């Protein structure tokens, strides 16, 4: 019984660890921030193209990236909660109390995903309205 709790803990820990390892991909520079001017001793010169330093991109793009990464991590947590609930349901062995706990976990995970998707939609709406109002996206 105790070993199953440790396995679940390590599974969640591994999933969150992988999310943190892979999340910097969202902050990767795109071709929009690459320029062809590159000096010989330029520390930001990669394969003949100069990569701008972090912070040189527009503030709105940075905010959007941070929001997307945060909501992605929360989505991963919600999916892990659903998976734990499914695992508990499968290993309940017919116990009504364990099945009820598993249903609560699954239901909580689904509500979490709905809240995360709503937050993402609201954030995108607000940011696009901000761009339209201020003209920040027009260069």
Secondary structure, DSSP 8 states (H G I E B T S, - for coil): -HHHHHHHHHHHHHHHHHHHHHGGGGG---GGGEES---TT-TTEETTEEE--TT-S-HHHHHHHHHHHHHHHHHHHHHHHHHHHHHHHHTSTT-HHHHHHHHHHHHHHHHHHHHHHHHHHHHHHHHHHHHHHHTTT--
